[in-house]
Amino acid sequence: MDIKNIEQMGHLRHSALNTITNDKGFKQVFDRKLSEISKLSLPTVTDCETDVIDHSDKVLNLLDKYANELNNPLKTLKDIEPIVSNIEKELNLVEAKTSDIVPKNGEIEKFVRALSVTAHVAMIKFQRGDYI
């Protein structure tokens, strides 16, 4: 067994290891990627958009409650009417707040339009007496 050859291999491994740790190539790439990520402009949600989302959530919850109440044979239309009034009130708030953000956020506009149509159809059917 050649001890000198083994020692030389050990030195070669040690010097290769030092080259890798002193290179700092990984750290440079990692730091560069971190700076790129931090420069990305992530969409920020404005207070107005948050209000629209909150009121939209309330409308959706009220619509769900409304549907459940309509399926309850023990509930009269008079019992359900306050829910319809609350839907209308919350929907008016959503629509009013959406007018401020429409030019900036088309996705919210599409969502509010679909929500508005759904809620208005439900309210009209209730007022027309479709559920008597």
N, C-alpha and C positions, 0 to 999 in steps of 0.2 A: 504494500500500500504506500502510495507516494504522498507523504504529509505536506510537502511543499506545494504540490499541485492543489490540494484541498485548501491550503491557506490562501493561495492566489484566487481561487474561486470565491472564497469568503470575502476577500478584498474587493473583487469585482462586484459582488452582490451589494456590498456596503456602499461602494461608490455609485452604483446605479440607483440605489435607494436614496442617496443624498441628492442625486441629480433630479429625481422625481419630486422630492420634497422642496428643493430649492427652486425648481422651475416655476412654481406658482401659476402655471398655465390654467389649471382647473379653477383656482381662485379668481383669476382675471376673467375667465369666461363666466363664472358664477356671478361675480360682481356686475359684469356688463349686462347679464340677463336680468338681474334684480333692478338695475337702473332702467332698463327698457320696460319692465313691468310697472314700475312706479310712474313712468311717463305716460302710460296708457291712460287715456281719458275715459274712465268708467262713467256710465251714465249716473247722474245725480238726480235724486228725486226732490223736487221742490215741495214746499209746504202746501202749495195749491194742489199738486198731484197727490200728495198724501191725503189731503182732505177728500179729494175725489174718490180715491181708493177706499177710504174709511166709509164714506157715505154709500158708495156702491156696494160694499160688503153688507151694510145695514139693509139696503134694498133687497139684496139677494136673500138675506136671512128672513126678512119680512115676507118675501114671496114664498119661501119654503114654508114658513109658518102658515101663511094664507092657504097654500095647497093642502097642508095637513088639516087645517080647520074645515075646509070645504069637504074633506073626506070624512069628517066626524059627524055622524048622524045626530048627535046630541046638540050640536051647535046650530044656532039660527043665523040668518043673514045679519040680523041686528047685532049679534055677538061678534060677527066677523068684520063689521063695518069699521071699527077703529083701526084694524090692521090695514085696511085699504086706505084710510086717511093717512096713516103713517107712511105707507108706501109712496103716496103722492107727495107728501111733505119732503121725504128724503130724496125722492127723485128730482124734485124741483131744486134742491140744494146741489145735487150732483150736476144737473144741467147748467145751473148758474156758474158753478165753479169751473166747469169744463170750458166755458167760453173764453176763459183767460189762457188756457193752455193748448187750445186746438192748433194754433199755427206751429207750436213747438213739438207736439207729440201726437202723431197720427194714430198710433196704436191705442192710446187712451180714447181718442175720439171714436174709433171703430167700436171699442168695447162699450162705451157709454151709449152710442147709438143703438147697439143691439140690446143693451139693458133697458133703454128707454122704450123701445118698441115692445119688448116683452112685458114690461110693467104697464104700459098704456093699454095694451090689449087685455091684460088681466083686469085692469080697473074698468075699462069700457064694458067688458062682459059682466062684471059685477053690477055696474050701474044699470045696464040693460035688463038685468034680471035673468040672465042665461042659466043661473044655478037654482032657480025656484023649482 
